[in-house]
Amino acid sequence: MEEMLNLLQKSVLWELLEKYPDFCYFDETNLIRTMQDVYRQTQVPFVVIIDEWDCIFREYTVDAKAQKNIWIFYGDY
């Protein structure tokens, strides 16, 4: 789980730094601080969506029945 979160943070940081290369950052390795710096300079708030479905599929990678039930629920939602 820790490895996945680290990769996610690095990916988001990479995208932010690519999109706003000329901004002044307090700490380019800290996702929260970098998001604050981008907001401070753009005044555009972030919307963060955490999709719990991705986690469910990672937990039940070998359980086809569980994944089928999730798809049925998700499709009918």
NUTOR-746458 format. One record per atom (N, C-alpha, C): residue number from 1; residue in three letters; chain; atom name; x, y, z. Coordinates in steps of 0.05 Angstrom, whole numbers, plus 32768, in hexadecimal, padded with zeros to 4 digits. Atoms other than C-alpha are relative to their C-alpha. Layout:
NUM | ala | A | CA | X | Y | Z;
...
This chain:
1 | met | A | N | 8011 | 7FE8 | 8000;
1 | met | A | CA | 8000 | 8000 | 8000;
1 | met | A | C | 8012 | 8019 | 8000;
2 | glu | A | N | 7FEE | 7FE9 | 7FFE;
2 | glu | A | CA | 8038 | 8030 | 8013;
2 | glu | A | C | 800E | 8006 | 7FE5;
3 | glu | A | N | 7FF3 | 7FFD | 801A;
3 | glu | A | CA | 805B | 8024 | 7FD0;
3 | glu | A | C | 7FEC | 800C | 7FEC;
4 | met | A | N | 8014 | 7FF5 | 8012;
4 | met | A | CA | 801A | 8032 | 7FAA;
4 | met | A | C | 7FFC | 801E | 8006;
5 | leu | A | N | 8005 | 7FE4 | 7FF9;
5 | leu | A | CA | 800F | 8073 | 7FD0;
5 | leu | A | C | 8018 | 8012 | 7FF8;
6 | asn | A | N | 7FE8 | 7FF1 | 8008;
6 | asn | A | CA | 8057 | 808A | 7FC3;
6 | asn | A | C | 8000 | 8004 | 7FE2;
7 | leu | A | N | 8001 | 7FFD | 801D;
7 | leu | A | CA | 804F | 807C | 7F79;
7 | leu | A | C | 7FEB | 8014 | 7FF7;
8 | leu | A | N | 8016 | 7FEE | 8006;
8 | leu | A | CA | 800D | 80A1 | 7F77;
8 | leu | A | C | 8009 | 801D | 8005;
9 | gln | A | N | 7FF6 | 7FE5 | 7FFA;
9 | gln | A | CA | 802C | 80DE | 7F99;
9 | gln | A | C | 8015 | 8009 | 7FEC;
10 | lys | A | N | 7FEC | 7FF9 | 8013;
10 | lys | A | CA | 8068 | 80DD | 7F6B;
10 | lys | A | C | 7FF3 | 8007 | 7FE4;
11 | ser | A | N | 800D | 7FFB | 801A;
11 | ser | A | CA | 803A | 80D9 | 7F2E;
11 | ser | A | C | 7FF2 | 801B | 7FFF;
12 | val | A | N | 800F | 7FE6 | 7FFF;
12 | val | A | CA | 800F | 8114 | 7F43;
12 | val | A | C | 8014 | 8017 | 8001;
13 | leu | A | N | 7FEB | 7FEC | 7FFF;
13 | leu | A | CA | 804D | 813C | 7F55;
13 | leu | A | C | 800C | 8005 | 7FE4;
14 | trp | A | N | 7FF4 | 7FFE | 801A;
14 | trp | A | CA | 806B | 812D | 7F11;
14 | trp | A | C | 7FEE | 8010 | 7FED;
15 | glu | A | N | 8013 | 7FF2 | 8011;
15 | glu | A | CA | 802C | 8145 | 7EEE;
15 | glu | A | C | 7FFE | 801E | 8007;
16 | leu | A | N | 8002 | 7FE4 | 7FF7;
16 | leu | A | CA | 8027 | 8185 | 7F18;
16 | leu | A | C | 8019 | 8010 | 7FF7;
17 | leu | A | N | 7FE7 | 7FF2 | 8007;
17 | leu | A | CA | 8070 | 8197 | 7F0D;
17 | leu | A | C | 8004 | 8003 | 7FE2;
18 | glu | A | N | 7FFF | 7FFD | 801D;
18 | glu | A | CA | 806A | 818A | 7EC3;
18 | glu | A | C | 7FED | 8016 | 7FF6;
19 | lys | A | N | 8014 | 7FEC | 8008;
19 | lys | A | CA | 802B | 81B5 | 7EBD;
19 | lys | A | C | 8008 | 801C | 8009;
20 | tyr | A | N | 7FF9 | 7FE6 | 7FF6;
20 | tyr | A | CA | 8047 | 81EE | 7EE7;
20 | tyr | A | C | 801E | 8001 | 8006;
21 | pro | A | N | 7FE3 | 8001 | 7FFB;
21 | pro | A | CA | 8092 | 81ED | 7EDD;
21 | pro | A | C | 800D | 801A | 800A;
22 | asp | A | N | 7FF4 | 7FE6 | 7FF9;
22 | asp | A | CA | 809E | 8237 | 7EEA;
22 | asp | A | C | 7FF8 | 800A | 801C;
23 | phe | A | N | 8009 | 7FF8 | 7FE6;
23 | phe | A | CA | 807D | 823A | 7F2E;
23 | phe | A | C | 8017 | 7FFD | 8014;
24 | cys | A | N | 7FED | 8002 | 7FEA;
24 | cys | A | CA | 80A5 | 8244 | 7F6E;
24 | cys | A | C | 7FF4 | 7FED | 8014;
25 | tyr | A | N | 800A | 8015 | 7FED;
25 | tyr | A | CA | 809D | 8206 | 7F9B;
25 | tyr | A | C | 8011 | 8000 | 8019;
26 | phe | A | N | 7FF2 | 8002 | 7FE6;
26 | phe | A | CA | 80AE | 8200 | 7FE4;
26 | phe | A | C | 800F | 7FE5 | 8002;
27 | asp | A | N | 7FF5 | 801B | 7FFE;
27 | asp | A | CA | 80BA | 81B5 | 7FDF;
27 | asp | A | C | 7FF4 | 7FEF | 7FE9;
28 | glu | A | N | 800B | 800E | 8018;
28 | glu | A | CA | 80B2 | 8192 | 7F9B;
28 | glu | A | C | 7FFD | 7FE2 | 8005;
29 | thr | A | N | 8003 | 801C | 7FFA;
29 | thr | A | CA | 80B4 | 814E | 7FBD;
29 | thr | A | C | 7FE8 | 7FFA | 8012;
30 | asn | A | N | 8016 | 8002 | 7FEE;
30 | asn | A | CA | 8078 | 815B | 7FEA;
30 | asn | A | C | 7FE6 | 8006 | 7FF1;
31 | leu | A | N | 8018 | 7FFC | 8010;
31 | leu | A | CA | 8035 | 8151 | 7FC6;
31 | leu | A | C | 7FED | 8015 | 800C;
32 | ile | A | N | 8013 | 7FED | 7FF4;
32 | ile | A | CA | 800A | 8178 | 7FF7;
32 | ile | A | C | 800B | 801C | 7FFE;
33 | arg | A | N | 7FF4 | 7FE5 | 8001;
33 | arg | A | CA | 803A | 81B3 | 7FFA;
33 | arg | A | C | 8000 | 800A | 7FE3;
34 | thr | A | N | 7FFF | 7FF8 | 801C;
34 | thr | A | CA | 8041 | 81B3 | 7FAE;
34 | thr | A | C | 7FE4 | 8008 | 7FF7;
35 | met | A | N | 801B | 7FF9 | 8007;
35 | met | A | CA | 7FF5 | 81B3 | 7FA6;
35 | met | A | C | 7FF9 | 801B | 800C;
36 | gln | A | N | 8005 | 7FE6 | 7FF3;
36 | gln | A | CA | 7FF1 | 81EE | 7FD7;
36 | gln | A | C | 800E | 8016 | 7FF0;
37 | asp | A | N | 7FF2 | 7FEC | 800F;
37 | asp | A | CA | 8026 | 8213 | 7FAF;
37 | asp | A | C | 7FF2 | 8006 | 7FE5;
38 | val | A | N | 800E | 7FFC | 801A;
38 | val | A | CA | 8001 | 8208 | 7F6D;
38 | val | A | C | 7FE6 | 8010 | 8005;
39 | tyr | A | N | 8019 | 7FF2 | 7FFA;
39 | tyr | A | CA | 7FC0 | 821F | 7F8D;
39 | tyr | A | C | 8006 | 801D | 8007;
40 | arg | A | N | 7FF8 | 7FE5 | 7FF8;
40 | arg | A | CA | 7FE2 | 825C | 7FAB;
40 | arg | A | C | 8005 | 8011 | 7FE7;
41 | gln | A | N | 7FF9 | 7FF0 | 8018;
41 | gln | A | CA | 7FFA | 8271 | 7F66;
41 | gln | A | C | 7FEB | 8000 | 7FEA;
42 | thr | A | N | 8015 | 8001 | 8015;
42 | thr | A | CA | 7FBD | 825E | 7F3D;
42 | thr | A | C | 7FE4 | 8008 | 800B;
43 | gln | A | N | 801A | 7FFC | 7FF3;
43 | gln | A | CA | 7F83 | 8267 | 7F6F;
43 | gln | A | C | 7FEB | 7FED | 7FF5;
44 | val | A | N | 8012 | 8014 | 800A;
44 | val | A | CA | 7F64 | 822A | 7F4E;
44 | val | A | C | 8001 | 7FE8 | 8013;
45 | pro | A | N | 7FFF | 8016 | 7FED;
45 | pro | A | CA | 7F4F | 81F6 | 7F82;
45 | pro | A | C | 8002 | 7FE5 | 7FF2;
46 | phe | A | N | 7FFE | 801C | 800A;
46 | phe | A | CA | 7F5D | 81AC | 7F79;
46 | phe | A | C | 7FE7 | 7FF1 | 8009;
47 | val | A | N | 8015 | 8013 | 7FF9;
47 | val | A | CA | 7F28 | 8177 | 7F78;
47 | val | A | C | 800D | 7FE4 | 7FFF;
48 | val | A | N | 7FF3 | 801A | 7FFF;
48 | val | A | CA | 7F43 | 8134 | 7F8F;
48 | val | A | C | 7FEA | 7FEA | 8003;
49 | ile | A | N | 8014 | 8016 | 8000;
49 | ile | A | CA | 7F19 | 80F6 | 7F80;
49 | ile | A | C | 800F | 7FE7 | 8006;
50 | ile | A | N | 7FF4 | 801A | 7FF8;
50 | ile | A | CA | 7F2B | 80B6 | 7FA3;
50 | ile | A | C | 7FED | 7FEA | 7FF8;
51 | asp | A | N | 8011 | 8015 | 800B;
51 | asp | A | CA | 7F0F | 807B | 7F7D;
51 | asp | A | C | 8004 | 7FE6 | 800F;
52 | glu | A | N | 7FFD | 8018 | 7FEF;
52 | glu | A | CA | 7F04 | 8042 | 7FAE;
52 | glu | A | C | 7FFE | 7FE7 | 7FEF;
53 | trp | A | N | 8003 | 8018 | 8010;
53 | trp | A | CA | 7EF5 | 8012 | 7F75;
53 | trp | A | C | 801B | 7FF4 | 7FF8;
54 | asp | A | N | 7FE5 | 800A | 8007;
54 | asp | A | CA | 7F3E | 800E | 7F61;
54 | asp | A | C | 800C | 7FEF | 8016;
55 | cys | A | N | 7FF5 | 8010 | 7FE9;
55 | cys | A | CA | 7F51 | 7FF6 | 7FA7;
55 | cys | A | C | 7FF3 | 7FE5 | 8002;
56 | ile | A | N | 800E | 801A | 7FFE;
56 | ile | A | CA | 7F1C | 7FC0 | 7FA6;
56 | ile | A | C | 800B | 7FEC | 7FEC;
57 | phe | A | N | 7FF5 | 8012 | 8014;
57 | phe | A | CA | 7F38 | 7FA3 | 7F65;
57 | phe | A | C | 801C | 7FF7 | 8007;
58 | arg | A | N | 7FE5 | 8009 | 7FF8;
58 | arg | A | CA | 7F7E | 7FA2 | 7F82;
58 | arg | A | C | 7FFE | 7FEC | 8017;
59 | glu | A | N | 8003 | 8012 | 7FE9;
59 | glu | A | CA | 7F66 | 7F7E | 7FC1;
59 | glu | A | C | 7FF7 | 7FE4 | 7FF7;
60 | tyr | A | N | 800C | 801A | 8008;
60 | tyr | A | CA | 7F40 | 7F47 | 7F9B;
60 | tyr | A | C | 800A | 7FF8 | 7FE4;
61 | thr | A | N | 7FF5 | 8006 | 801B;
61 | thr | A | CA | 7F6F | 7F3B | 7F60;
61 | thr | A | C | 7FFC | 7FE3 | 7FF7;
62 | val | A | N | 8004 | 801C | 8008;
62 | val | A | CA | 7F65 | 7EEF | 7F61;
62 | val | A | C | 7FE4 | 7FF6 | 8006;
63 | asp | A | N | 801B | 8008 | 7FF9;
63 | asp | A | CA | 7F1C | 7EEE | 7F77;
63 | asp | A | C | 7FED | 800A | 7FEA;
64 | ala | A | N | 8011 | 7FF8 | 8017;
64 | ala | A | CA | 7EF4 | 7EEF | 7F36;
64 | ala | A | C | 7FE3 | 8005 | 8009;
65 | lys | A | N | 801C | 7FFC | 7FF7;
65 | lys | A | CA | 7EB1 | 7EE8 | 7F5B;
65 | lys | A | C | 7FFD | 801B | 800D;
66 | ala | A | N | 8001 | 7FE6 | 7FF3;
66 | ala | A | CA | 7EC0 | 7F25 | 7F86;
66 | ala | A | C | 8000 | 8016 | 7FEC;
67 | gln | A | N | 7FFF | 7FEC | 8014;
67 | gln | A | CA | 7ED3 | 7F4D | 7F49;
67 | gln | A | C | 7FE7 | 8002 | 7FEF;
68 | lys | A | N | 8019 | 8001 | 8010;
68 | lys | A | CA | 7E95 | 7F37 | 7F23;
68 | lys | A | C | 7FEA | 800E | 8010;
69 | asn | A | N | 8014 | 7FF3 | 7FEF;
69 | asn | A | CA | 7E69 | 7F4D | 7F5E;
69 | asn | A | C | 8004 | 801E | 8001;
70 | ile | A | N | 7FFA | 7FE3 | 8000;
70 | ile | A | CA | 7E8C | 7F90 | 7F60;
70 | ile | A | C | 7FF7 | 800C | 7FE6;
71 | trp | A | N | 8009 | 7FF5 | 801A;
71 | trp | A | CA | 7E80 | 7F9A | 7F16;
71 | trp | A | C | 7FE2 | 8002 | 7FFE;
72 | ile | A | N | 801E | 7FFF | 8001;
72 | ile | A | CA | 7E36 | 7F8A | 7F1D;
72 | ile | A | C | 7FF6 | 8017 | 8010;
73 | phe | A | N | 8009 | 7FE9 | 7FEF;
73 | phe | A | CA | 7E2E | 7FBB | 7F56;
73 | phe | A | C | 8008 | 801A | 7FF3;
74 | tyr | A | N | 7FF7 | 7FE7 | 800C;
74 | tyr | A | CA | 7E57 | 7FF0 | 7F33;
74 | tyr | A | C | 7FF0 | 8006 | 7FE7;
75 | gly | A | N | 8010 | 7FFB | 8019;
75 | gly | A | CA | 7E31 | 7FE7 | 7EF1;
75 | gly | A | C | 7FE4 | 8008 | 8006;
76 | asp | A | N | 801B | 7FF9 | 7FF9;
76 | asp | A | CA | 7DEE | 7FED | 7F14;
76 | asp | A | C | 7FFE | 8019 | 8010;
77 | tyr | A | N | 8000 | 7FE8 | 7FEF;
77 | tyr | A | CA | 7E03 | 8028 | 7F3D;
77 | tyr | A | C | 7FF7 | 8018 | 7FF2;
